[in-house]
Amino acid sequence: MKGSSNVVRRGGWLHFRRRVPQHLTGRLGRREITGSLKTCDHRLGRLRSKYLYIRTEALFAALESKMLSDDDVAKIVSEFYAVVAQIDNLNRLTAPPLTVDEQAAQLLDLADHRELLKSELGRGDYTFASLAASVAIAKLGKEVSALERRQIEQVLMRAGLDATKNVEARLSGDFGYSPADALLQPRRRVEAEERIAVTSALPTSKQPSRKSAIISQASEVFLAHQTKDRIWDAQTLSQARKTYSLLVDVCGDGDLMQIGRKEARAFKETLQDLPADYGKAALFRGLRTSEILSIDKQREGLFERLSTRTVKRHFSAASALWRWAIIEDIASENPFLGFAFPSALRANEQRDMWLDEELERLFETPVWTGSHSAGRRSIAGDHIIKDERYWLPLIAVYSGLRQEEIAQLHLEDIRRVEGYWIFDINAKPPRKLKNRNAVRKVPVHTQLISLGLMKLVSERKEAGQTFLFDFTPGGADQRFGHAFSKWFTRYRRDVGLYRKGLDFHSFRHTATTLMQRAGVPISAIDELTGHATPGETARYSHGLSMEQLVAGIEAIDFRVRWAPKPSEASR
């Protein structure tokens, strides 16, 4: 099997590359087929390359095929464009208003995305639209050849480019944008369809009848009960609502009395087969689980499934509904009890730590060595902008603080104690901590001071600010770090430092490991990181001296050459 010989490395990422047979170059309009494999891992790259090799074989064999009709193309393009418009408008109706800075940053991100699409479209690289094409083909309900699939990918790229321009216009306050591409100009009814779709997607104020025992209505009553009694937080409620929606999709919206072991088993098996990105990937939006599973089969099993932890969480939510239903006498037994699941990894095994070379590579990327501009942080340039994107990873790795603990820092939380600068992690409103052990004082690492953290604190105080960073709470639980978390994931992908199990929380694991390697006592590490120390040690470890805590933090050391460029700015 071919595959590995078609893998090349470009800028840290692996790419697929295959020459087009000479007698077909005129028909295809190119001499080779290339595309990113979206990974740095050689094993995964080889698997994806083999898959693409098979697809190109089919493409070459189908060059004599008849192309799609104009009506087919128009249908695909208009539906795709409408979905993008619907999602964008629904987000505008349900999300909190953007700050001026957030609006500017989003406009810059969209401009970057638009230029990327134009470049790939111009080069004939349609890999970006591959998965969206699978959805379009499934909805079209026709068998298509490899050449027709490529045609679909091309028109979706064109529609995506125009859709990006539409979203940019809306973000600037212009809702009268007209598509520029001739493919989209005949489809003027999109805006009307969008208004209808958005209206139907918004929640209604009608309360479900408590007497009803079908899943959809009973679950709404149950969730209202959990909300009223403050049993579940916003995130848990949101996750449970998704569980019940999935349950209805898989088992039907039947009477709770009729849901038995057979239906529960089918629910479990469906969850275990679902791709991990089913709820986030745009190509799956609006599809039923059966359609998602059908499309996912085309991805040759190269993508991960829902984790055991997530499957168990869904089962736990379903079981909670049935426990309540039994008490309310609308169910007789709980069919979700007694199922066995594979053992999940412990928390410290689920997230990896940043390796020394990964930390070195991260802090040598544009955010810390010089970027093009505030909106193009992943592109190298001459500007070091010392804002939240610069500071959060640094503070995390040099302190072991959690992301939300850093994001919600007030200026008054950074103060001197016994002659040392410290982060005062406390639970004074509006601050939120994970648990009572999280209340603690963490010395500020001297490396953070030398990089200018205290200068930022001073500037923010002089400007009359309250918080260390300008974050707007977001997400189901109104977390200060919500937007940053999404940006950091995108940034790591952009600079080729994304891998499974490695995220912002991994900085905390890294800080702990570096202290352990340096011989810092476990009691000191636990006090610095806000963990409960088990056993007899806990009885004597509280009240460690400030000198001991400082020594623990200063033990965090790794290889990074801090060489600031001339143009630096804080914000």
RAPELIN-V836519 format. One record per residue. N is the residue number from 1. RES is the residue in one letter. PHI is phi in whole degrees, -180 to 180 (none if undefined). NEAR is the number of other ideal C-beta (glycine too) atoms within 8 Angstrom. Layout:
# RAPELIN-V836519
n=(N & N)
res=(RES & RES)
phi=(PHI & PHI)
near=(NEAR & NEAR)
This chain:
# RAPELIN-V836519
n=(1 & 2 & 3 & 4 & 5 & 6 & 7 & 8 & 9 & 10 & 11 & 12 & 13 & 14 & 15 & 16 & 17 & 18 & 19 & 20 & 21 & 22 & 23 & 24 & 25 & 26 & 27 & 28 & 29 & 30 & 31 & 32 & 33 & 34 & 35 & 36 & 37 & 38 & 39 & 40 & 41 & 42 & 43 & 44 & 45 & 46 & 47 & 48 & 49 & 50 & 51 & 52 & 53 & 54 & 55 & 56 & 57 & 58 & 59 & 60 & 61 & 62 & 63 & 64 & 65 & 66 & 67 & 68 & 69 & 70 & 71 & 72 & 73 & 74 & 75 & 76 & 77 & 78 & 79 & 80 & 81 & 82 & 83 & 84 & 85 & 86 & 87 & 88 & 89 & 90 & 91 & 92 & 93 & 94 & 95 & 96 & 97 & 98 & 99 & 100 & 101 & 102 & 103 & 104 & 105 & 106 & 107 & 108 & 109 & 110 & 111 & 112 & 113 & 114 & 115 & 116 & 117 & 118 & 119 & 120 & 121 & 122 & 123 & 124 & 125 & 126 & 127 & 128 & 129 & 130 & 131 & 132 & 133 & 134 & 135 & 136 & 137 & 138 & 139 & 140 & 141 & 142 & 143 & 144 & 145 & 146 & 147 & 148 & 149 & 150 & 151 & 152 & 153 & 154 & 155 & 156 & 157 & 158 & 159 & 160 & 161 & 162 & 163 & 164 & 165 & 166 & 167 & 168 & 169 & 170 & 171 & 172 & 173 & 174 & 175 & 176 & 177 & 178 & 179 & 180 & 181 & 182 & 183 & 184 & 185 & 186 & 187 & 188 & 189 & 190 & 191 & 192 & 193 & 194 & 195 & 196 & 197 & 198 & 199 & 200 & 201 & 202 & 203 & 204 & 205 & 206 & 207 & 208 & 209 & 210 & 211 & 212 & 213 & 214 & 215 & 216 & 217 & 218 & 219 & 220 & 221 & 222 & 223 & 224 & 225 & 226 & 227 & 228 & 229 & 230 & 231 & 232 & 233 & 234 & 235 & 236 & 237 & 238 & 239 & 240 & 241 & 242 & 243 & 244 & 245 & 246 & 247 & 248 & 249 & 250 & 251 & 252 & 253 & 254 & 255 & 256 & 257 & 258 & 259 & 260 & 261 & 262 & 263 & 264 & 265 & 266 & 267 & 268 & 269 & 270 & 271 & 272 & 273 & 274 & 275 & 276 & 277 & 278 & 279 & 280 & 281 & 282 & 283 & 284 & 285 & 286 & 287 & 288 & 289 & 290 & 291 & 292 & 293 & 294 & 295 & 296 & 297 & 298 & 299 & 300 & 301 & 302 & 303 & 304 & 305 & 306 & 307 & 308 & 309 & 310 & 311 & 312 & 313 & 314 & 315 & 316 & 317 & 318 & 319 & 320 & 321 & 322 & 323 & 324 & 325 & 326 & 327 & 328 & 329 & 330 & 331 & 332 & 333 & 334 & 335 & 336 & 337 & 338 & 339 & 340 & 341 & 342 & 343 & 344 & 345 & 346 & 347 & 348 & 349 & 350 & 351 & 352 & 353 & 354 & 355 & 356 & 357 & 358 & 359 & 360 & 361 & 362 & 363 & 364 & 365 & 366 & 367 & 368 & 369 & 370 & 371 & 372 & 373 & 374 & 375 & 376 & 377 & 378 & 379 & 380 & 381 & 382 & 383 & 384 & 385 & 386 & 387 & 388 & 389 & 390 & 391 & 392 & 393 & 394 & 395 & 396 & 397 & 398 & 399 & 400 & 401 & 402 & 403 & 404 & 405 & 406 & 407 & 408 & 409 & 410 & 411 & 412 & 413 & 414 & 415 & 416 & 417 & 418 & 419 & 420 & 421 & 422 & 423 & 424 & 425 & 426 & 427 & 428 & 429 & 430 & 431 & 432 & 433 & 434 & 435 & 436 & 437 & 438 & 439 & 440 & 441 & 442 & 443 & 444 & 445 & 446 & 447 & 448 & 449 & 450 & 451 & 452 & 453 & 454 & 455 & 456 & 457 & 458 & 459 & 460 & 461 & 462 & 463 & 464 & 465 & 466 & 467 & 468 & 469 & 470 & 471 & 472 & 473 & 474 & 475 & 476 & 477 & 478 & 479 & 480 & 481 & 482 & 483 & 484 & 485 & 486 & 487 & 488 & 489 & 490 & 491 & 492 & 493 & 494 & 495 & 496 & 497 & 498 & 499 & 500 & 501 & 502 & 503 & 504 & 505 & 506 & 507 & 508 & 509 & 510 & 511 & 512 & 513 & 514 & 515 & 516 & 517 & 518 & 519 & 520 & 521 & 522 & 523 & 524 & 525 & 526 & 527 & 528 & 529 & 530 & 531 & 532 & 533 & 534 & 535 & 536 & 537 & 538 & 539 & 540 & 541 & 542 & 543 & 544 & 545 & 546 & 547 & 548 & 549 & 550 & 551 & 552 & 553 & 554 & 555 & 556 & 557 & 558 & 559 & 560 & 561 & 562 & 563 & 564 & 565 & 566 & 567 & 568 & 569 & 570 & 571)
res=(M & K & G & S & S & N & V & V & R & R & G & G & W & L & H & F & R & R & R & V & P & Q & H & L & T & G & R & L & G & R & R & E & I & T & G & S & L & K & T & C & D & H & R & L & G & R & L & R & S & K & Y & L & Y & I & R & T & E & A & L & F & A & A & L & E & S & K & M & L & S & D & D & D & V & A & K & I & V & S & E & F & Y & A & V & V & A & Q & I & D & N & L & N & R & L & T & A & P & P & L & T & V & D & E & Q & A & A & Q & L & L & D & L & A & D & H & R & E & L & L & K & S & E & L & G & R & G & D & Y & T & F & A & S & L & A & A & S & V & A & I & A & K & L & G & K & E & V & S & A & L & E & R & R & Q & I & E & Q & V & L & M & R & A & G & L & D & A & T & K & N & V & E & A & R & L & S & G & D & F & G & Y & S & P & A & D & A & L & L & Q & P & R & R & R & V & E & A & E & E & R & I & A & V & T & S & A & L & P & T & S & K & Q & P & S & R & K & S & A & I & I & S & Q & A & S & E & V & F & L & A & H & Q & T & K & D & R & I & W & D & A & Q & T & L & S & Q & A & R & K & T & Y & S & L & L & V & D & V & C & G & D & G & D & L & M & Q & I & G & R & K & E & A & R & A & F & K & E & T & L & Q & D & L & P & A & D & Y & G & K & A & A & L & F & R & G & L & R & T & S & E & I & L & S & I & D & K & Q & R & E & G & L & F & E & R & L & S & T & R & T & V & K & R & H & F & S & A & A & S & A & L & W & R & W & A & I & I & E & D & I & A & S & E & N & P & F & L & G & F & A & F & P & S & A & L & R & A & N & E & Q & R & D & M & W & L & D & E & E & L & E & R & L & F & E & T & P & V & W & T & G & S & H & S & A & G & R & R & S & I & A & G & D & H & I & I & K & D & E & R & Y & W & L & P & L & I & A & V & Y & S & G & L & R & Q & E & E & I & A & Q & L & H & L & E & D & I & R & R & V & E & G & Y & W & I & F & D & I & N & A & K & P & P & R & K & L & K & N & R & N & A & V & R & K & V & P & V & H & T & Q & L & I & S & L & G & L & M & K & L & V & S & E & R & K & E & A & G & Q & T & F & L & F & D & F & T & P & G & G & A & D & Q & R & F & G & H & A & F & S & K & W & F & T & R & Y & R & R & D & V & G & L & Y & R & K & G & L & D & F & H & S & F & R & H & T & A & T & T & L & M & Q & R & A & G & V & P & I & S & A & I & D & E & L & T & G & H & A & T & P & G & E & T & A & R & Y & S & H & G & L & S & M & E & Q & L & V & A & G & I & E & A & I & D & F & R & V & R & W & A & P & K & P & S & E & A & S & R)
phi=(none & -75 & 149 & -65 & -73 & -100 & -101 & -129 & -103 & -136 & 59 & 93 & -102 & -90 & -129 & -91 & -146 & -145 & -73 & -84 & -51 & -56 & -74 & -109 & -62 & -66 & -70 & -88 & 78 & -161 & -97 & -149 & -112 & -133 & 179 & -69 & -90 & 59 & -159 & -107 & -83 & -65 & -63 & -66 & -62 & -65 & -62 & -67 & -64 & -62 & -62 & -67 & -63 & -63 & -65 & -70 & -59 & -65 & -62 & -63 & -74 & -106 & -63 & -90 & -69 & -75 & -77 & -67 & -74 & -62 & -65 & -62 & -63 & -61 & -64 & -61 & -65 & -66 & -66 & -64 & -62 & -65 & -62 & -60 & -65 & -63 & -63 & -61 & -71 & -64 & -61 & -66 & -79 & -111 & -91 & -67 & -60 & -80 & -77 & -61 & -65 & -65 & -62 & -63 & -65 & -66 & -63 & -68 & -62 & -65 & -63 & -62 & -63 & -63 & -66 & -64 & -61 & -61 & -64 & -67 & -65 & -66 & -85 & 76 & -96 & -104 & -56 & -56 & -98 & -60 & -72 & -62 & -65 & -61 & -65 & -60 & -66 & -62 & -72 & -66 & 72 & -130 & -77 & -124 & -81 & -62 & -68 & -66 & -62 & -64 & -63 & -62 & -60 & -64 & -69 & -68 & -63 & -64 & -66 & -64 & -65 & -70 & -64 & -63 & -63 & -64 & -65 & -59 & -62 & -64 & -64 & -92 & 94 & -103 & -100 & -108 & -65 & -112 & -55 & -89 & -73 & -59 & -61 & -103 & -62 & -75 & -101 & -74 & -77 & -57 & -64 & -65 & -62 & -63 & -62 & -64 & -65 & -67 & -60 & -72 & -82 & -73 & -67 & -99 & -88 & -66 & -87 & -67 & -72 & -71 & -78 & -73 & -119 & -78 & -56 & -60 & -78 & -62 & -66 & -67 & -64 & -62 & -65 & -62 & -64 & -64 & -71 & -60 & -88 & 55 & -81 & -116 & -82 & -61 & -67 & -64 & -62 & -63 & -66 & -66 & -60 & -66 & -58 & -69 & -65 & -63 & -62 & -64 & -64 & -82 & -104 & 88 & -89 & -98 & -68 & -58 & -63 & -92 & -87 & -119 & -62 & -62 & -69 & -64 & -66 & -63 & -63 & -61 & -64 & -66 & -59 & -68 & -92 & -67 & -68 & -62 & -98 & -62 & -91 & -116 & -67 & -62 & -68 & -95 & -63 & 85 & -96 & -77 & -61 & -63 & -71 & -62 & -64 & -65 & -68 & -63 & -61 & -71 & -89 & 59 & 66 & -83 & -116 & -74 & -90 & -57 & -70 & -59 & -61 & -69 & -61 & -64 & -65 & -63 & -66 & -63 & -66 & -64 & -63 & -63 & -62 & -70 & -60 & -65 & -63 & -64 & -63 & -82 & 66 & -116 & -149 & -102 & -151 & -102 & -77 & -96 & -90 & 86 & -81 & -95 & -130 & -59 & -63 & -83 & -69 & -66 & -57 & -76 & -99 & -75 & -112 & -88 & -102 & -75 & -72 & -54 & -69 & -72 & -62 & -61 & -67 & -60 & -80 & -106 & -87 & -54 & -56 & -105 & -116 & 131 & -116 & -66 & -168 & -62 & -93 & -128 & -75 & -89 & -102 & -63 & -166 & -111 & -113 & -99 & -102 & -89 & -110 & -62 & -69 & -76 & -85 & -58 & -62 & -65 & -62 & -62 & -75 & -95 & -142 & 80 & -69 & -74 & -57 & -68 & -63 & -76 & -62 & -98 & -59 & -93 & -61 & -70 & -80 & -109 & -148 & -93 & -135 & 54 & 86 & -116 & -74 & -137 & -93 & -91 & -88 & -134 & -108 & -66 & -54 & -90 & -66 & -130 & -116 & -66 & -162 & -69 & -67 & -73 & -70 & -170 & -119 & -119 & -59 & -82 & -62 & -61 & -66 & -66 & -65 & -67 & -83 & 107 & -64 & -68 & -64 & -63 & -58 & -63 & -64 & -67 & -65 & -63 & -84 & 78 & -81 & -104 & -96 & -70 & -129 & -91 & -109 & -106 & -55 & -153 & 83 & -59 & -104 & 51 & -85 & -66 & -91 & -58 & -67 & -63 & -58 & -67 & -63 & -65 & -64 & -62 & -63 & -64 & -66 & -62 & -100 & 76 & -120 & -95 & -150 & -59 & 88 & -110 & -149 & -64 & -63 & -64 & -61 & -65 & -62 & -63 & -60 & -62 & -64 & -64 & -68 & -62 & -61 & -83 & 85 & -69 & -57 & -60 & -65 & -69 & -62 & -64 & -68 & -71 & -97 & 80 & -98 & -82 & -85 & -77 & 73 & -63 & -57 & -62 & -70 & -116 & -89 & -68 & 82 & -60 & -68 & -62 & -62 & -67 & -68 & -62 & -61 & -64 & -66 & -69 & -74 & -73 & -150 & -152 & -81 & -144 & -95 & -86 & -130 & -63 & -86 & -56 & -93 & -124 & -148 & -111 & -139)
near=(4 & 7 & 11 & 7 & 5 & 12 & 15 & 7 & 8 & 7 & 5 & 7 & 12 & 15 & 12 & 15 & 10 & 11 & 6 & 12 & 7 & 5 & 5 & 10 & 11 & 6 & 6 & 9 & 6 & 8 & 5 & 8 & 10 & 8 & 10 & 8 & 14 & 5 & 9 & 8 & 8 & 7 & 6 & 10 & 13 & 11 & 11 & 13 & 15 & 11 & 10 & 13 & 14 & 8 & 9 & 10 & 8 & 10 & 14 & 11 & 7 & 11 & 10 & 3 & 9 & 3 & 6 & 8 & 5 & 5 & 6 & 10 & 13 & 11 & 9 & 13 & 15 & 11 & 10 & 14 & 16 & 13 & 11 & 13 & 13 & 13 & 10 & 11 & 11 & 11 & 8 & 8 & 8 & 6 & 6 & 5 & 3 & 7 & 8 & 6 & 7 & 10 & 10 & 10 & 10 & 10 & 12 & 12 & 9 & 12 & 10 & 10 & 9 & 12 & 8 & 8 & 13 & 9 & 8 & 12 & 13 & 6 & 6 & 7 & 9 & 14 & 8 & 9 & 13 & 9 & 10 & 13 & 12 & 11 & 12 & 13 & 11 & 11 & 7 & 10 & 4 & 6 & 3 & 9 & 10 & 12 & 11 & 12 & 12 & 10 & 11 & 16 & 13 & 11 & 12 & 16 & 14 & 12 & 15 & 14 & 13 & 13 & 12 & 12 & 11 & 14 & 11 & 12 & 11 & 13 & 10 & 7 & 5 & 7 & 6 & 5 & 9 & 5 & 11 & 6 & 10 & 4 & 11 & 13 & 9 & 5 & 12 & 6 & 6 & 11 & 8 & 7 & 10 & 12 & 8 & 8 & 10 & 12 & 7 & 6 & 7 & 9 & 3 & 4 & 4 & 4 & 6 & 10 & 6 & 5 & 4 & 8 & 11 & 10 & 13 & 10 & 11 & 15 & 12 & 10 & 10 & 12 & 11 & 9 & 10 & 11 & 9 & 6 & 6 & 5 & 5 & 8 & 6 & 8 & 9 & 8 & 13 & 9 & 10 & 15 & 10 & 9 & 12 & 14 & 8 & 13 & 11 & 11 & 8 & 11 & 11 & 5 & 6 & 9 & 7 & 13 & 8 & 6 & 12 & 7 & 6 & 6 & 11 & 13 & 9 & 10 & 15 & 11 & 8 & 12 & 13 & 9 & 8 & 13 & 13 & 10 & 8 & 12 & 6 & 4 & 10 & 7 & 9 & 13 & 8 & 4 & 10 & 6 & 12 & 6 & 9 & 13 & 11 & 8 & 15 & 12 & 6 & 6 & 10 & 6 & 4 & 8 & 8 & 6 & 8 & 10 & 9 & 9 & 8 & 10 & 13 & 10 & 10 & 12 & 14 & 8 & 12 & 14 & 11 & 10 & 13 & 14 & 9 & 10 & 13 & 11 & 6 & 7 & 4 & 8 & 12 & 4 & 6 & 9 & 10 & 9 & 6 & 3 & 9 & 3 & 9 & 4 & 5 & 10 & 6 & 6 & 6 & 6 & 6 & 9 & 12 & 8 & 8 & 11 & 6 & 7 & 6 & 10 & 14 & 11 & 9 & 13 & 12 & 9 & 12 & 13 & 11 & 9 & 11 & 10 & 14 & 9 & 9 & 11 & 11 & 11 & 13 & 10 & 8 & 7 & 10 & 6 & 12 & 13 & 14 & 11 & 10 & 10 & 12 & 11 & 13 & 16 & 11 & 11 & 12 & 15 & 13 & 11 & 16 & 12 & 12 & 10 & 13 & 10 & 12 & 15 & 14 & 13 & 12 & 9 & 12 & 6 & 11 & 13 & 8 & 7 & 8 & 5 & 4 & 10 & 9 & 13 & 13 & 9 & 13 & 8 & 9 & 4 & 4 & 4 & 9 & 6 & 12 & 6 & 6 & 6 & 9 & 12 & 9 & 9 & 10 & 13 & 13 & 15 & 11 & 7 & 8 & 12 & 11 & 7 & 8 & 9 & 11 & 10 & 8 & 12 & 11 & 8 & 9 & 11 & 9 & 6 & 6 & 4 & 8 & 4 & 11 & 10 & 12 & 9 & 12 & 9 & 8 & 9 & 8 & 7 & 7 & 8 & 10 & 10 & 13 & 11 & 10 & 13 & 10 & 8 & 9 & 13 & 10 & 8 & 13 & 11 & 8 & 7 & 11 & 9 & 10 & 7 & 8 & 4 & 8 & 12 & 8 & 10 & 9 & 13 & 12 & 12 & 12 & 12 & 15 & 11 & 9 & 12 & 16 & 10 & 6 & 9 & 6 & 11 & 8 & 9 & 12 & 15 & 14 & 12 & 13 & 14 & 10 & 14 & 7 & 6 & 11 & 5 & 5 & 5 & 10 & 11 & 5 & 7 & 13 & 6 & 4 & 9 & 6 & 11 & 6 & 9 & 15 & 10 & 10 & 13 & 15 & 10 & 11 & 14 & 6 & 9 & 6 & 8 & 5 & 8 & 5 & 6 & 9 & 5 & 8 & 10 & 8 & 10 & 7)
